Amino acid sequence: MTVALFGASGRTGRLLLAEAQRRRWPVRALVRDAARLPQQAGVETIVGDARDSGAIDETLRAGAGAAGAPRAVLCTLGMADIEKPATDFSDSVRAIVAGMRRAGIRRIVAVASGVALPDARGGTRGEHGVPEVLKNVAAEHLRNLRTLRQAGDEWGLQWTLMCPLNLVDDIAAGHARRAYEALPEGSGETGMPDLALAMCDLVDDAGSFGQRVGIVSDRGPR
């Protein structure tokens, strides 16, 4: 199965790429700077901006070394600077979703945060207040949730939005707990290896279509 990966040069994106390679999935990766993603077997790199329709269309079509066009999109994009209000992130997700519609690709697994999960008071957790330092990124995550939901309603986008908490890189894969439309109790951290593993596991899981997935990792043996 060929997948398109947006955000491959980031911390989670690199782990996601490694997991896709472990599963022998051909990958087409869009990056702004090719130097940040060394050439690797089974990976075709496209250089461009995730807001540019031409670069997106190139990423979502079959390439010379790929086993056909991508069947699914994996997205680990984020904000460059969460302290400054911006819409680059949500503009990119909206452009990717539009490109998927043009290409006839309906499956996407993307990353937000716990602010996108439901709140017992109604709406999302992010709509009931977040720390000032997270205000800008929370707004982007909620914009992305709206984009995915709207596309799901309008043309059947099969989306899954991962909702981790504090991302850390010192918890090995295999320590995750996850729940649909809820945040598992007991941990305020999510290991990036667990997040990458879960994203790949859910690609073909129809039960995750149209779902937000709360995911946390426990330190120590499970």
C-alpha positions in Angstrom: 0.0 0.0 0.0 1.4 3.3 -1.0 0.9 6.3 1.4 1.4 10.0 1.0 3.2 11.6 4.0 3.0 15.3 4.9 5.4 16.3 7.6 8.0 13.6 7.1 11.0 15.6 8.3 9.5 16.4 11.7 10.0 14.5 14.9 6.8 12.4 14.7 7.0 12.3 10.9 10.4 10.7 10.9 9.1 7.9 13.2 6.0 7.5 11.0 8.1 7.2 7.9 10.3 4.5 9.6 7.2 2.6 10.7 5.8 2.8 7.1 9.1 1.5 5.8 9.1 -1.3 8.4 5.7 -2.4 6.9 7.2 -2.1 3.4 4.7 0.6 2.4 6.0 2.8 -0.5 5.9 6.4 0.6 5.6 9.7 -1.3 6.7 12.5 1.0 6.3 16.2 0.5 8.9 18.3 2.2 10.0 21.9 1.9 13.7 21.1 2.2 15.0 17.9 0.6 18.2 18.1 2.7 16.2 17.4 5.8 15.0 14.0 4.4 17.9 11.9 3.2 17.2 9.6 0.2 15.9 6.2 1.3 14.7 3.1 -0.4 11.0 3.0 -1.0 10.6 6.8 -0.4 10.0 9.3 -3.2 10.5 12.9 -2.1 8.7 15.8 -3.6 9.9 19.3 -2.7 7.3 21.9 -2.2 4.9 23.7 0.1 1.9 21.8 1.6 -0.3 24.8 0.7 0.5 24.6 -3.0 -2.0 22.6 -5.1 0.6 21.7 -7.7 3.0 20.2 -5.1 0.1 18.4 -3.4 -1.2 16.9 -6.7 2.3 15.7 -7.5 2.5 14.0 -4.1 -0.8 12.3 -4.5 -0.2 10.8 -8.0 1.7 7.6 -8.8 5.4 8.1 -9.1 8.1 6.2 -11.0 9.2 4.0 -8.0 5.9 3.8 -6.1 3.5 0.8 -6.3 0.7 2.9 -7.7 -0.9 6.1 -6.4 -1.3 6.6 -2.7 -4.3 4.9 -1.1 -4.0 7.0 2.1 -2.6 10.2 3.5 -0.7 10.5 6.8 -0.3 14.1 8.1 2.0 15.2 10.9 2.2 18.8 10.0 2.2 21.5 12.7 2.8 25.1 13.4 6.3 26.6 13.0 5.9 28.9 16.0 3.0 28.3 18.4 3.5 31.7 20.0 2.4 33.6 16.9 -1.1 33.6 15.5 -1.0 31.9 12.0 -3.1 29.8 9.7 -0.3 28.1 7.7 -1.1 24.8 9.3 -4.8 24.8 8.7 -4.4 26.3 5.3 -2.1 23.3 4.5 -4.6 20.7 5.8 -7.4 22.4 3.8 -5.3 22.3 0.7 -4.3 18.6 1.2 -8.0 17.7 1.7 -8.9 19.5 -1.5 -6.1 17.7 -3.3 -7.4 14.4 -2.0 -10.8 15.1 -3.5 -9.2 15.8 -6.9 -7.2 12.6 -6.7 -10.0 10.5 -5.5 -8.3 9.5 -2.2 -10.6 9.4 0.7 -8.5 8.2 3.6 -6.5 10.5 5.9 -5.0 10.1 9.4 -3.9 13.4 10.8 -2.6 14.8 14.2 -4.2 17.4 16.4 -4.0 17.4 20.2 -6.3 16.7 23.2 -8.0 20.1 22.7 -9.9 18.6 19.7 -11.5 15.9 21.9 -15.1 16.3 23.2 -15.8 18.1 26.4 -18.4 17.0 28.9 -19.8 20.6 28.8 -20.4 20.4 25.1 -18.2 21.2 22.1 -14.5 20.5 22.4 -12.0 20.8 25.2 -10.3 23.6 23.4 -13.4 25.7 23.4 -13.5 25.8 27.2 -10.1 27.4 27.6 -6.5 26.4 27.1 -3.2 27.8 28.6 -2.2 31.1 26.9 0.9 29.4 25.3 -1.4 26.9 23.5 -4.0 29.3 22.3 -2.7 29.6 18.8 -2.1 26.0 18.1 -5.4 25.0 19.7 -7.2 27.3 17.3 -5.4 25.7 14.4 -6.4 22.2 15.6 -10.0 23.2 15.8 -9.9 24.6 12.3 -8.5 21.3 11.1 -11.2 19.4 12.8 -13.9 21.5 11.1 -12.1 21.0 7.7 -12.1 17.2 8.1 -15.7 17.0 9.3 -17.0 19.2 6.5 -15.2 17.1 3.9 -16.6 13.9 5.5 -20.1 15.3 5.3 -19.7 16.7 1.8 -17.9 14.0 -0.1 -17.2 11.1 2.2 -13.7 11.8 3.5 -12.6 9.0 5.8 -10.7 10.9 8.4 -9.2 10.0 11.7 -7.7 12.7 14.0 -5.2 11.6 16.5 -5.4 13.6 19.8 -2.2 13.1 21.9 -1.2 15.1 25.0 2.3 16.2 25.7 4.5 14.6 23.1 7.7 13.0 24.3 10.4 10.9 22.6 11.7 8.9 25.6 8.8 6.4 25.9 9.3 3.3 23.6 6.5 2.1 21.4 4.1 -0.4 23.1 2.9 1.7 26.0 -0.1 3.4 24.5 -3.7 3.5 25.6 -6.2 5.0 23.2 -10.0 5.7 23.0 -12.4 6.9 20.5 -13.9 10.3 21.2 -12.3 10.4 24.7 -9.1 10.9 26.5 -7.8 7.8 28.4 -7.1 8.4 32.0 -3.8 8.1 33.9 -1.2 9.9 31.8 -0.5 13.4 30.6 2.1 12.2 28.0 2.0 10.6 24.6 5.1 8.8 23.3 5.9 9.8 19.7 6.8 6.2 18.8 3.3 5.1 20.1 1.7 7.8 18.0 3.4 6.8 14.9 2.6 3.1 15.5 -1.1 3.9 16.1 -1.4 6.0 13.0 -0.2 3.2 10.8 -2.3 0.6 12.6 -5.5 2.7 12.0 -5.0 3.3 8.3 -7.1 0.3 7.3 -9.3 0.3 10.4 -12.8 1.3 9.3 -13.9 1.7 12.9 -11.7 4.8 13.2 -13.3 6.6 10.2 -14.8 9.9 11.4 -13.3 9.5 14.9 -11.1 11.5 17.1 -8.6 9.3 19.0 -7.3 10.2 22.4 -3.9 8.5 22.9 -1.6 8.5 25.9 1.5 6.5 26.9 2.4 5.0 30.3 5.9 4.9 31.5 7.2 1.6 32.6 6.1 -2.0 31.7 2.5 -2.6 30.6 
